[in-house]
């Protein structure tokens, strides 16, 4: 059922629209954009939703890298662009996170005190409880609160190291489970050690997460 539609294509390199592409009704449809959860008429049709919540510090660093290095814009123009969009973001984009089933938060590290540019990141996976056909990932023991520093004999960890956290929390009055990683891996192939302690990954086989990380790094 359904009809084919022509979808606009935004070019992140040029900042302009490319020619539209024809989309036929698939068995599984992924919708990506700034406002998929804003309109309840669309929101209520979604089976599962993910919101990518990037902190202002990380967002600024990424935008500087893209717009200055790839588009040749000045620092002043980048700052002006961010300021011009702030009110629209606060009104239309940011409120959508409360409706998401999973929120991926990208934040500056807490392992380096008084760090300026966020070169090392802290990523939090916030997973709502009670979502149909979805079981939150957990570390070691489901429902417990766990802090884990795996560096040592098992992993090659240079400064500032790696820390994991898992535990229950609330998010906009919803019960959630949170899985957090702060820091970075020296060798991605060693991620297999961490993967072995995670449950409910819904992978097809053991080691798939590590393999995909190595493939797309």
C-alpha positions as a Markdown table, in Angstrom:
| # | Residue | x | y | z |
|---|---|---|---|---|
| 1 | Unk | 0.0 | 0.0 | 0.0 |
| 2 | Unk | 1.0 | 3.6 | -0.2 |
| 3 | Unk | 2.3 | 5.8 | -3.1 |
| 4 | Unk | 5.7 | 6.9 | -4.2 |
| 5 | Unk | 6.9 | 10.4 | -3.3 |
| 6 | Unk | 9.7 | 12.7 | -4.4 |
| 7 | Unk | 11.8 | 13.5 | -1.4 |
| 8 | Unk | 14.1 | 16.6 | -1.2 |
| 9 | Unk | 17.8 | 15.9 | -0.6 |
| 10 | Unk | 19.8 | 18.3 | 1.5 |
| 11 | Unk | 23.5 | 18.5 | 0.7 |
| 12 | Unk | 25.5 | 18.9 | 3.9 |
| 13 | Unk | 28.7 | 19.9 | 2.0 |
| 14 | Unk | 27.1 | 22.7 | -0.1 |
| 15 | Unk | 24.3 | 23.6 | 2.3 |
| 16 | Unk | 21.9 | 23.5 | -0.7 |
| 17 | Unk | 19.2 | 21.1 | -2.0 |
| 18 | Unk | 20.1 | 18.5 | -4.5 |
| 19 | Unk | 17.6 | 17.1 | -7.0 |
| 20 | Unk | 14.8 | 15.1 | -5.3 |
| 21 | Unk | 14.8 | 11.4 | -5.3 |
| 22 | Unk | 11.8 | 9.1 | -5.8 |
| 23 | Unk | 11.0 | 6.9 | -2.8 |
| 24 | Unk | 8.7 | 3.9 | -3.2 |
| 25 | Unk | 6.8 | 2.4 | -0.2 |
| 26 | Unk | 9.2 | 0.0 | 1.5 |
| 27 | Unk | 8.5 | -2.7 | 4.1 |
| 28 | Unk | 10.5 | -0.7 | 6.6 |
| 29 | Unk | 10.7 | 3.1 | 6.4 |
| 30 | Unk | 13.4 | 5.2 | 8.1 |
| 31 | Unk | 12.6 | 8.9 | 8.5 |
| 32 | Unk | 15.5 | 11.2 | 9.3 |
| 33 | Unk | 15.3 | 14.9 | 9.8 |
| 34 | Unk | 14.9 | 17.9 | 12.2 |
| 35 | Unk | 11.2 | 17.6 | 12.8 |
| 36 | Unk | 9.9 | 13.9 | 12.6 |
| 37 | Unk | 8.6 | 14.0 | 16.2 |
| 38 | Unk | 7.2 | 17.5 | 16.3 |
| 39 | Unk | 3.8 | 16.8 | 14.6 |
| 40 | Unk | 1.7 | 14.3 | 16.7 |
| 41 | Unk | 0.0 | 13.1 | 13.5 |
| 42 | Unk | 3.4 | 11.8 | 12.3 |
| 43 | Unk | 4.7 | 11.0 | 15.7 |
| 44 | Unk | 1.8 | 8.6 | 16.4 |
| 45 | Unk | 2.6 | 6.7 | 13.2 |
| 46 | Unk | 6.1 | 5.8 | 14.2 |
| 47 | Unk | 6.9 | 2.4 | 15.7 |
| 48 | Unk | 10.3 | 3.4 | 17.1 |
| 49 | Unk | 12.1 | 6.7 | 17.4 |
| 50 | Unk | 15.6 | 7.9 | 18.2 |
| 51 | Unk | 16.6 | 11.5 | 19.0 |
| 52 | Unk | 20.3 | 12.5 | 18.6 |
| 53 | Unk | 20.9 | 15.1 | 21.3 |
| 54 | Unk | 24.3 | 16.8 | 20.8 |
| 55 | Unk | 25.5 | 19.3 | 23.4 |
| 56 | Unk | 26.0 | 22.9 | 22.4 |
| 57 | Unk | 29.8 | 22.5 | 23.0 |
| 58 | Unk | 30.2 | 19.5 | 20.7 |
| 59 | Unk | 27.8 | 21.0 | 18.2 |
| 60 | Unk | 29.7 | 24.2 | 18.0 |
| 61 | Unk | 33.0 | 22.3 | 17.5 |
| 62 | Unk | 31.6 | 20.1 | 14.7 |
| 63 | Unk | 30.0 | 23.1 | 13.0 |
| 64 | Unk | 33.3 | 25.0 | 13.1 |
| 65 | Unk | 35.0 | 22.0 | 11.5 |
| 66 | Unk | 32.5 | 21.6 | 8.8 |
| 67 | Unk | 31.7 | 25.2 | 7.9 |
| 68 | Unk | 35.2 | 26.7 | 8.2 |
| 69 | Unk | 37.3 | 23.7 | 7.0 |
| 70 | Unk | 34.9 | 22.4 | 4.3 |
| 71 | Unk | 32.9 | 25.5 | 3.3 |
| 72 | Unk | 35.5 | 28.2 | 3.9 |
| 73 | Unk | 33.2 | 30.3 | 6.1 |
| 74 | Unk | 34.6 | 32.7 | 8.8 |
| 75 | Unk | 34.3 | 32.1 | 12.5 |
| 76 | Unk | 32.1 | 35.2 | 12.8 |
| 77 | Unk | 29.7 | 33.9 | 10.2 |
| 78 | Unk | 29.5 | 30.5 | 11.9 |
| 79 | Unk | 28.7 | 32.1 | 15.2 |
| 80 | Unk | 26.1 | 34.4 | 13.6 |
| 81 | Unk | 24.5 | 31.3 | 11.9 |
| 82 | Unk | 24.2 | 29.5 | 15.2 |
| 83 | Unk | 22.7 | 32.5 | 17.0 |
| 84 | Unk | 20.2 | 33.0 | 14.2 |
| 85 | Unk | 18.9 | 29.5 | 14.5 |
| 86 | Unk | 18.9 | 29.2 | 18.3 |
| 87 | Unk | 15.3 | 30.4 | 18.9 |
| 88 | Unk | 13.9 | 28.0 | 16.2 |
| 89 | Unk | 15.9 | 25.1 | 17.7 |
| 90 | Unk | 14.6 | 25.8 | 21.2 |
| 91 | Unk | 11.0 | 26.1 | 19.9 |
| 92 | Unk | 10.8 | 23.3 | 17.4 |
| 93 | Unk | 13.7 | 20.8 | 17.6 |
| 94 | Unk | 14.7 | 20.4 | 21.2 |
| 95 | Unk | 11.2 | 19.7 | 22.6 |
| 96 | Unk | 11.0 | 16.5 | 20.4 |
| 97 | Unk | 13.5 | 14.6 | 22.6 |
| 98 | Unk | 10.9 | 14.1 | 25.3 |
| 99 | Unk | 8.9 | 11.9 | 22.8 |
| 100 | Unk | 11.7 | 9.7 | 21.6 |
| 101 | Unk | 12.1 | 6.0 | 22.6 |
| 102 | Unk | 15.9 | 6.3 | 22.7 |
| 103 | Unk | 18.0 | 9.4 | 23.1 |
| 104 | Unk | 21.7 | 9.4 | 22.2 |
| 105 | Unk | 23.4 | 12.2 | 24.1 |
| 106 | Unk | 26.8 | 13.4 | 22.8 |
| 107 | Unk | 28.7 | 15.4 | 25.4 |
| 108 | Unk | 32.2 | 16.6 | 26.3 |
| 109 | Unk | 34.3 | 14.2 | 28.4 |
| 110 | Unk | 34.3 | 14.4 | 32.1 |
| 111 | Unk | 37.7 | 12.7 | 32.3 |
| 112 | Unk | 39.6 | 15.8 | 31.4 |
| 113 | Unk | 39.0 | 18.8 | 33.8 |
| 114 | Unk | 38.6 | 22.2 | 32.2 |
| 115 | Unk | 38.8 | 20.9 | 28.7 |
| 116 | Unk | 38.1 | 23.4 | 26.0 |
| 117 | Unk | 37.4 | 21.9 | 22.6 |
| 118 | Unk | 35.6 | 18.5 | 23.0 |
| 119 | Unk | 38.1 | 16.2 | 21.2 |
| 120 | Unk | 37.2 | 13.3 | 23.6 |
| 121 | Unk | 33.5 | 12.6 | 23.9 |
| 122 | Unk | 31.1 | 11.1 | 26.5 |
| 123 | Unk | 28.1 | 9.3 | 24.9 |
| 124 | Unk | 24.9 | 8.4 | 26.8 |
| 125 | Unk | 22.3 | 6.0 | 25.5 |
| 126 | Unk | 19.0 | 6.8 | 27.3 |
| 127 | Unk | 16.5 | 4.0 | 26.7 |
| 128 | Unk | 12.8 | 4.2 | 27.7 |
| 129 | Unk | 11.3 | 1.3 | 29.6 |
| 130 | Unk | 8.1 | -0.3 | 28.4 |
| 131 | Unk | 8.6 | 0.3 | 24.6 |
| 132 | Unk | 7.0 | -2.4 | 22.5 |
| 133 | Unk | 9.4 | -4.8 | 20.9 |
| 134 | Unk | 12.4 | -3.2 | 22.6 |
| 135 | Unk | 14.5 | -4.2 | 25.5 |
| 136 | Unk | 17.2 | -1.8 | 26.8 |
| 137 | Unk | 20.8 | -2.8 | 26.6 |
| 138 | Unk | 22.4 | -3.4 | 30.0 |
| 139 | Unk | 25.9 | -3.8 | 31.4 |
| 140 | Unk | 26.6 | -6.9 | 33.6 |
| 141 | Unk | 23.4 | -6.9 | 35.7 |
| 142 | Unk | 20.0 | -5.5 | 34.5 |
| 143 | Unk | 18.6 | -2.8 | 36.7 |
| 144 | Unk | 21.7 | -2.3 | 38.8 |
| 145 | Unk | 23.8 | 0.8 | 39.0 |
| 146 | Unk | 27.3 | 0.1 | 37.8 |
| 147 | Unk | 30.5 | 2.2 | 37.2 |
| 148 | Unk | 33.2 | 0.3 | 35.3 |
| 149 | Unk | 36.8 | 1.3 | 34.4 |
| 150 | Unk | 38.0 | -1.6 | 32.2 |
| 151 | Unk | 41.5 | -0.2 | 31.5 |
| 152 | Unk | 44.4 | -2.2 | 32.8 |
| 153 | Unk | 45.3 | -5.7 | 31.6 |
| 154 | Unk | 42.3 | -6.1 | 29.3 |
| 155 | Unk | 42.4 | -2.9 | 27.3 |
| 156 | Unk | 45.1 | -0.5 | 25.9 |
| 157 | Unk | 44.0 | 2.8 | 27.4 |
| 158 | Unk | 46.0 | 6.0 | 27.0 |
| 159 | Unk | 45.1 | 9.2 | 28.6 |
| 160 | Unk | 42.3 | 10.0 | 29.6 |
| 161 | Unk | 41.2 | 6.4 | 29.7 |
| 162 | Unk | 37.7 | 4.9 | 29.4 |
| 163 | Unk | 34.8 | 4.8 | 31.9 |
| 164 | Unk | 31.4 | 3.1 | 31.6 |
| 165 | Unk | 28.2 | 3.7 | 33.6 |
| 166 | Unk | 24.9 | 1.9 | 33.6 |
| 167 | Unk | 21.8 | 2.4 | 35.7 |
| 168 | Unk | 18.2 | 3.3 | 36.0 |
| 169 | Unk | 17.0 | 7.0 | 35.8 |
| 170 | Unk | 14.1 | 9.2 | 34.8 |
| 171 | Unk | 13.8 | 11.3 | 31.7 |
| 172 | Unk | 10.8 | 13.7 | 31.3 |
| 173 | Unk | 9.0 | 11.6 | 34.0 |
| 174 | Unk | 9.6 | 8.4 | 32.0 |
| 175 | Unk | 11.5 | 5.4 | 33.5 |
| 176 | Unk | 14.7 | 4.9 | 31.5 |
| 177 | Unk | 17.9 | 2.9 | 31.6 |
| 178 | Unk | 21.1 | 4.7 | 30.8 |
| 179 | Unk | 24.3 | 3.3 | 29.3 |
| 180 | Unk | 27.2 | 5.7 | 29.1 |
| 181 | Unk | 30.8 | 5.6 | 27.8 |
| 182 | Unk | 33.3 | 8.3 | 28.5 |
| 183 | Unk | 36.7 | 8.3 | 26.8 |
| 184 | Unk | 38.1 | 6.6 | 23.7 |
| 185 | Unk | 39.5 | 3.3 | 22.6 |
| 186 | Unk | 43.1 | 3.1 | 21.5 |
| 187 | Unk | 42.3 | -0.1 | 19.5 |
| 188 | Unk | 38.8 | -0.6 | 18.3 |
| 189 | Unk | 39.3 | -4.4 | 18.0 |
| 190 | Unk | 39.5 | -4.4 | 21.8 |
| 191 | Unk | 35.8 | -3.3 | 21.9 |
| 192 | Unk | 35.0 | -7.1 | 21.8 |
| 193 | Unk | 35.9 | -7.3 | 25.5 |
| 194 | Unk | 33.3 | -4.6 | 26.3 |
| 195 | Unk | 30.8 | -6.2 | 24.0 |
| 196 | Unk | 31.1 | -9.5 | 25.8 |
| 197 | Unk | 29.7 | -7.8 | 29.0 |
| 198 | Unk | 26.7 | -6.2 | 27.3 |
| 199 | Unk | 23.3 | -7.9 | 27.0 |
| 200 | Unk | 20.2 | -7.3 | 24.9 |
| 201 | Unk | 22.3 | -6.1 | 21.9 |
| 202 | Unk | 19.9 | -7.8 | 19.4 |
| 203 | Unk | 22.9 | -8.6 | 17.2 |
| 204 | Unk | 22.9 | -11.5 | 14.8 |
| 205 | Unk | 26.1 | -13.0 | 16.2 |
| 206 | Unk | 28.7 | -12.4 | 18.9 |
| 207 | Unk | 31.2 | -9.7 | 17.8 |
| 208 | Unk | 28.9 | -7.9 | 15.4 |
| 209 | Unk | 29.1 | -4.6 | 17.2 |
| 210 | Unk | 32.9 | -4.7 | 17.2 |
| 211 | Unk | 32.9 | -5.7 | 13.5 |
| 212 | Unk | 30.6 | -2.8 | 12.5 |
| 213 | Unk | 32.7 | -0.3 | 14.5 |
| 214 | Unk | 35.8 | -1.5 | 12.7 |
| 215 | Unk | 34.1 | -1.4 | 9.4 |
| 216 | Unk | 32.8 | 2.2 | 9.7 |
| 217 | Unk | 35.6 | 3.8 | 11.7 |
